[in-house]
């Protein structure tokens, strides 16, 4: 993301996992782990939406950890259709944020993975925040978040997203009473809307400080 980004590897369930770590000036409030879009469609930790999420987290005082799922970049293993990828995300959390305040975030496929892991982790430890951008609700089963986690969750979706229809996200969110922030005119990759996305994420993290 910048000249100060640290490249690192940690052990994962299917081989090493490639990480990129960005730190805020001064002491970090905690760790934000950010999951990238679908590996079979070019998704990596260098995706612009993922980098925007990392910048927002760093701006609000969080150490941002991006990583490549199995089979992407220097990460070992092969794509596992959203099953093993949840284990990858858990492994990064365990390696980088075994204790202390934790934010989980994800975009598209990564949003679905982050939601599932967050729902499971919520029974084990508190999460400071969950940020889901364009979560792939039409393609992967999405969990019920529970009242406490839902209150700490930001869901952002593009009005004109033709990869993950807005209706699918609303159908998932509606029974939970979970608000969805709709970006007018936004599509799946938020072209031209990344500054707005960064601002929304920063506001959410600040509100939960």
C-alpha positions as semicolon CSV with decimal commas, in nm:
position;residue;x (nm);y (nm);z (nm)
1;X;0,000;0,000;0,000
2;X;0,289;0,233;0,075
3;X;0,663;0,228;0,132
4;X;0,610;0,129;0,494
5;X;0,395;-0,178;0,421
6;X;0,545;-0,487;0,583
7;X;0,544;-0,810;0,382
8;X;0,512;-1,120;0,597
9;X;0,410;-1,485;0,590
10;X;0,232;-1,686;0,855
11;X;0,150;-2,055;0,873
12;X;-0,189;-2,145;0,730
13;X;-0,388;-2,468;0,722
14;X;-0,294;-2,535;0,356
15;X;0,051;-2,375;0,352
16;X;0,201;-2,033;0,415
17;X;-0,025;-1,730;0,390
18;X;0,108;-1,407;0,240
19;X;0,036;-1,090;0,441
20;X;0,072;-0,715;0,399
21;X;0,068;-0,514;0,721
22;X;0,021;-0,138;0,755
23;X;0,053;0,037;1,090
24;X;-0,075;0,373;1,209
25;X;0,158;0,628;1,363
26;X;0,180;0,566;1,736
27;X;0,020;0,280;1,924
28;X;-0,248;0,087;1,737
29;X;-0,598;0,055;1,882
30;X;-0,602;-0,307;1,770
31;X;-0,584;-0,518;1,456
32;X;-0,809;-0,511;1,150
33;X;-0,794;-0,821;0,928
34;X;-0,924;-0,764;0,574
35;X;-1,033;-1,035;0,328
36;X;-1,014;-0,996;-0,051
37;X;-1,258;-1,079;-0,334
38;X;-1,291;-1,407;-0,522
39;X;-0,954;-1,571;-0,597
40;X;-1,070;-1,728;-0,923
41;X;-1,172;-1,390;-1,065
42;X;-0,853;-1,199;-0,996
43;X;-0,916;-1,116;-0,632
44;X;-0,604;-1,046;-0,424
45;X;-0,503;-0,845;-0,120
46;X;-0,395;-0,569;-0,362
47;X;-0,753;-0,508;-0,481
48;X;-0,839;-0,135;-0,467
49;X;-1,141;-0,182;-0,241
50;X;-0,933;-0,393;-0,002
51;X;-0,661;-0,128;0,001
52;X;-0,925;0,139;0,067
53;X;-1,049;-0,060;0,366
54;X;-0,692;-0,085;0,494
55;X;-0,636;0,289;0,454
56;X;-0,957;0,364;0,643
57;X;-0,854;0,136;0,928
58;X;-0,504;0,285;0,951
59;X;-0,649;0,637;0,946
60;X;-0,859;0,545;1,250
61;X;-0,561;0,403;1,440
62;X;-0,588;0,033;1,355
63;X;-0,311;-0,195;1,231
64;X;-0,439;-0,323;0,897
65;X;-0,359;-0,679;0,792
66;X;-0,440;-0,782;0,437
67;X;-0,370;-1,137;0,322
68;X;-0,396;-1,363;0,021
69;X;-0,623;-1,662;0,050
70;X;-0,481;-2,007;-0,032
71;X;-0,360;-2,041;-0,388
72;X;-0,326;-1,665;-0,442
73;X;0,010;-1,492;-0,479
74;X;0,264;-1,651;-0,245
75;X;-0,001;-1,826;-0,035
76;X;0,013;-2,205;-0,050
77;X;-0,268;-2,445;-0,127
78;X;-0,557;-2,438;-0,373
79;X;-0,890;-2,260;-0,384
80;X;-1,144;-2,439;-0,164
81;X;-1,472;-2,276;-0,269
82;X;-1,518;-2,078;0,050
83;X;-1,464;-2,364;0,295
84;X;-1,090;-2,367;0,364
85;X;-1,077;-1,992;0,309
86;X;-1,261;-1,944;0,638
87;X;-0,982;-2,140;0,804
88;X;-0,728;-1,914;0,631
89;X;-0,895;-1,607;0,779
90;X;-0,903;-1,766;1,123
91;X;-0,532;-1,851;1,094
92;X;-0,446;-1,488;1,016
93;X;-0,653;-1,371;1,313
94;X;-0,479;-1,620;1,538
95;X;-0,134;-1,520;1,414
96;X;-0,184;-1,143;1,418
97;X;-0,464;-1,075;1,664
98;X;-0,487;-1,364;1,907
99;X;-0,596;-1,121;2,175
100;X;-0,694;-0,757;2,199
101;X;-0,941;-0,549;1,996
102;X;-1,027;-0,697;1,657
103;X;-1,197;-0,565;1,344
104;X;-1,289;-0,798;1,058
105;X;-1,356;-0,661;0,712
106;X;-1,406;-0,806;0,367
107;X;-1,508;-0,725;0,014
108;X;-1,733;-0,943;-0,205
109;X;-1,621;-1,308;-0,154
110;X;-1,407;-1,177;0,132
111;X;-1,715;-1,015;0,280
112;X;-1,896;-1,348;0,290
113;X;-1,592;-1,513;0,450
114;X;-1,556;-1,232;0,705
115;X;-1,925;-1,253;0,797
116;X;-1,909;-1,628;0,855
117;X;-1,591;-1,613;1,061
118;X;-1,716;-1,313;1,258
119;X;-2,039;-1,492;1,347
120;X;-1,838;-1,790;1,474
121;X;-1,581;-1,579;1,657
122;X;-1,852;-1,376;1,829
123;X;-1,916;-1,674;2,056
124;X;-1,546;-1,685;2,149
125;X;-1,438;-1,321;2,175
126;X;-1,585;-0,975;2,122
127;X;-1,535;-0,797;1,791
128;X;-1,492;-0,423;1,784
129;X;-1,645;-0,398;1,437
130;X;-1,740;-0,592;1,124
131;X;-1,724;-0,419;0,786
132;X;-1,881;-0,590;0,484
133;X;-1,850;-0,427;0,142
134;X;-2,048;-0,578;-0,145
135;X;-2,075;-0,910;0,044
136;X;-2,142;-1,202;-0,191
137;X;-2,483;-1,285;-0,043
138;X;-2,615;-1,419;-0,374
139;X;-2,330;-1,670;-0,406
140;X;-2,245;-1,795;-0,056
141;X;-2,455;-1,871;0,252
142;X;-2,452;-1,573;0,484
143;X;-2,490;-1,620;0,861
144;X;-2,721;-1,459;1,111
145;X;-2,497;-1,220;1,302
146;X;-2,677;-1,194;1,631
147;X;-2,797;-0,872;1,788
148;X;-2,470;-0,762;1,949
149;X;-2,253;-0,820;1,642
150;X;-2,515;-0,671;1,409
151;X;-2,501;-0,349;1,611
152;X;-2,128;-0,328;1,531
153;X;-2,163;-0,413;1,162
154;X;-2,141;-0,182;0,862
155;X;-2,276;-0,318;0,533
156;X;-2,207;-0,108;0,222
157;X;-2,342;-0,202;-0,120
158;X;-2,353;-0,037;-0,461
159;X;-2,697;0,048;-0,595
160;X;-2,605;-0,076;-0,944
161;X;-2,399;-0,382;-0,843
162;X;-2,452;-0,639;-1,119
163;X;-2,215;-0,896;-0,964
164;X;-2,398;-0,927;-0,633
165;X;-2,750;-0,787;-0,668
166;X;-2,849;-0,542;-0,396
167;X;-3,172;-0,739;-0,349
168;X;-2,974;-1,043;-0,230
169;X;-2,801;-0,841;0,040
170;X;-3,129;-0,683;0,149
171;X;-3,293;-1,027;0,168
172;X;-3,015;-1,141;0,403
173;X;-3,012;-0,825;0,612
174;X;-3,389;-0,769;0,641
175;X;-3,476;-1,052;0,886
176;X;-3,196;-0,933;1,115
177;X;-3,302;-0,569;1,109
178;X;-2,953;-0,498;0,978
179;X;-2,912;-0,161;0,801
180;X;-2,752;-0,156;0,456
181;X;-2,580;0,161;0,336
182;X;-2,654;0,190;-0,037
183;X;-2,412;0,394;-0,246
184;X;-2,621;0,566;-0,512
185;X;-2,495;0,485;-0,859
186;X;-2,224;0,259;-0,717
187;X;-2,130;-0,067;-0,885
188;X;-1,949;-0,371;-0,749
189;X;-1,597;-0,226;-0,748
190;X;-1,706;0,122;-0,636
191;X;-1,532;0,296;-0,926
192;X;-1,530;0,667;-0,849
193;X;-1,678;0,598;-0,505
194;X;-1,371;0,481;-0,314
195;X;-1,323;0,810;-0,125
196;X;-1,685;0,785;-0,009
197;X;-1,633;0,422;0,094
198;X;-1,326;0,517;0,295
199;X;-1,520;0,792;0,468
200;X;-1,808;0,559;0,558
201;X;-1,572;0,302;0,708
202;X;-1,383;0,565;0,905
203;X;-1,708;0,704;1,045
204;X;-1,819;0,355;1,151
205;X;-1,492;0,278;1,328
206;X;-1,493;0,618;1,496
207;X;-1,848;0,570;1,621
208;X;-1,746;0,246;1,792
209;X;-1,430;0,387;1,949
